[in-house]
Amino acid sequence: MDKIELIKEIQTANAAYTAGIPFMSDYDYDILWQQLHSIDPTNDLLYHTARQRGNLTGATFHKYPIFGTNKAFNMIDLGPYLTRCGNNELVFEPKYDGCAVVLTKIKTGWQLTYEGDGFKGTDITHKLPYLNLPTNLKHFQPMEVVIPWEDWQDDFGSNPRNVVAGWLARKYDEPTIKMTAIQHNYGHLKYAYTYDGDLDTMSEILLNLYNEWNRIYPLDGIMIKVKDEEKRLIIGNNGQTNNWSIAWKPPIQTAEATVTNIEWNVSRLGRVIPTIIYDPIVLCSTVNTRVTGNNAKWLYEKQITKGSKITIGKAGEIIPKILAVNNNELNMTPEQEADFHDEYALFGLEICPICESDLSWEGVHLICNAPNCISKLTKTIHHFYSAKGIKIDGLAEKTIEKILRNPKCYEILKDKPWALLDTNAYGISETIETIIGKKLFENICFNINDMSGKVHMAHFIAGLGMQGLAYKTALRLSQFLKTGKINIHVSDKARNNFIEVVPKFNQANEEMTNFNFLPIPSAAKAIFCITGSLSMSREAVILILETNGYEFNNTITKETNYLIVGSEPGKTKRDKARKYNLPEITEDQFFKLIENTK
């Protein structure tokens, strides 16, 4: 659909909504919204339901302009907003599925109008007797008219927003109940939040709040706002939308299911992690049967067991989450009830489900302390061959586990996870080919040969997964061995772990004859960070940096030398750059710098 067709579709939907005869669901409207936003992100139609700004003849001007809100349909869409405002205290509030109005104090009393185009709206003061109004009214108050679920009646239909719009628009159609008006920014449902960079946790909180609040009022998302009102004034608006707020509104669905089983898996660190299996349900067009629990203590506190009724929620691309648990139908005997409140008996789990070693509690986790648990070892080896270490395609966890089931391979790999880089040197080539098949074995060998001569000691050390030794720290410490200089803080734990693993690298380098490591690269000539959008992709810029002996870092640290500033730069990075007195350069200046230092 081209731009003209999209505009006509949205205008028709807006006109029907304003007239009280809406025909389009909020979900379908959002699809059109996203399509028009991708073509023309500043179009007035995106931010108000009036036909077009200035086209409301005979309408009343608002005392103050009302700005619309931008929308995020997934967690990635929140990125620019969190870059701009994420260092402030935030607040989550419901995004009500109702009709936007404005209540204004005038000489003769109160005037009620539609929000309209944000500057003026049609007068509907005659509808005031049909509204339940809050007591703490301000002289000028944007509001949302909704029907709480406790007042909803079956014969109203299926769409709360459309029912409200119809009752407000039809002049002589009296509502059968009083509707409820809730103040924007001053409603009673709020959740204070501090963003710490963890989008997974944030998405889980948003989904849980949506599930909780949607039981009280019909919602079509969650509003995310800067909490401090003075900071809102400073952050301001762009003439169409408030810069300090955004609406999170992916397609959200919930369903109830019965738990049929609980599976347990052991992580690389020995943590025994639950996976809850339930009857198949369809959420957001996908069939779902399982959800990973956070940890054993979480499962115990939720009191989830076989037969539990659970409410599962999913928001767009977000993985399913358990939102509520109902055990009313378990019908337990007194003995079962006693077991239900015993941490081990509830799970039926006192030994490792993989190696049958004893388990112990460490904080919120059940831990398998067996040093050679095959599940722990599988994940340790998989980590070594992942992008965090020496990336070899084809070595999936299932493939590694098959190999480890062989006693000969197990005895070698439990101490030398690098042995798969040169199976001939360790005498296990024929055994592995028999286990996983010739075709897969040849494919893995090809990928290993392709990686030979492209990685160095820091990749090897990072792959071992020791605490504090991610790639960049391993690289700095490896360069320290070469130059005797280091310009970053390294924890004592990381230093001690580095001392422990360097002999392992030297051992591997001596034993392997068919896999070669690069020398440790020299320290980068300079370290760059980027904020905002550039004319080329970030990946392309990083490649240019690495090719010319420079380094890219996604965050600003005391090591960083330059901040490349593109369009719509983030406030957080620029503030930190100024704190460290880092020079800011444009994209053009960056390319000139690269050219002058070749």
Summary of the structure (lengths in Angstrom):
residues: 598
radius of gyration: 29.8
end to end distance: 48.1
largest distance: 94.0
contacts: 1783
relative contact order: 0.07
helix: 38%
strand: 23%
